[in-house]
């Protein structure tokens, strides 16, 4: 039987007993109706997987005993998608969920000249990423950074293969045909696309222009297409 997986950010290797946070305890006890003796899985989102048995189950408190643990090293390839937030918040949240399920390492909200400004919903967005991690039975939580301007992201000199996907009629290679290894970063523009000046700035900073197919895609569709192509390389 597959055990339910829960996120426990404070979980450390070598723990014996562990108290779930109030929200998780409420879900385990009141929603799932689990009781003492039932088993669950926990992860700290940093590669640790622990099997635990519920020792006490109260409405707002749940204490478990760790019965075994296993560590999963971070995947060798690191994939960062820098994407402009969308005016339609639901579409951006859909992207977050699917990207996390696919195992994207890092998501950067990218503020471009044509980005429709919206409130940065850090807690809500993290909750979506945690839920997706749990649902897909993964043990590394996708990192969500604070919003970064296009220019600041471009200036970051972190070593990686760097791509920019855009709709201008430039000479672009198909993303799936370009080899890369270890670390990759890809820029996905807003509704209305990157400006020509932004594209040129990226190219001059070492970003390679790529195409995601023959049709024009919505921002969130383009980002998921890139995620699938990169995670299944």
HELIX and SHEET records of a PDB file:
HELIX    1   1 UNK A   22  UNK A   26  1                                   5    
HELIX    2   2 UNK A   27  UNK A   31  3                                   5    
HELIX    3   3 UNK A   89  UNK A  102  1                                  14    
HELIX    4   4 UNK A  122  UNK A  135  1                                  14    
HELIX    5   5 UNK A  150  UNK A  155  1                                   6    
HELIX    6   6 UNK A  175  UNK A  177  5                                   3    
HELIX    7   7 UNK A  196  UNK A  204  1                                   9    
HELIX    8   8 UNK A  219  UNK A  231  1                                  13    
SHEET    1   A 5 UNK A   5  UNK A   7  0                                        
SHEET    2   A 5 UNK A  39  UNK A  43  1                                        
SHEET    3   A 5 UNK A  48  UNK A  57 -1                                        
SHEET    4   A 5 UNK A  62  UNK A  71 -1                                        
SHEET    5   A 5 UNK A  17  UNK A  19 -1                                        
SHEET    1   B 7 UNK A 143  UNK A 144  0                                        
SHEET    2   B 7 UNK A 106  UNK A 111  1                                        
SHEET    3   B 7 UNK A  78  UNK A  83  1                                        
SHEET    4   B 7 UNK A 183  UNK A 188  1                                        
SHEET    5   B 7 UNK A 161  UNK A 165  1                                        
SHEET    6   B 7 UNK A 208  UNK A 211  1                                        
SHEET    7   B 7 UNK A 173  UNK A 174  1                                        
SHEET    1   C 3 UNK A 143  UNK A 144  0                                        
SHEET    2   C 3 UNK A 106  UNK A 111  1                                        
SHEET    3   C 3 UNK A 148  UNK A 149  1                                        
END                                                                             
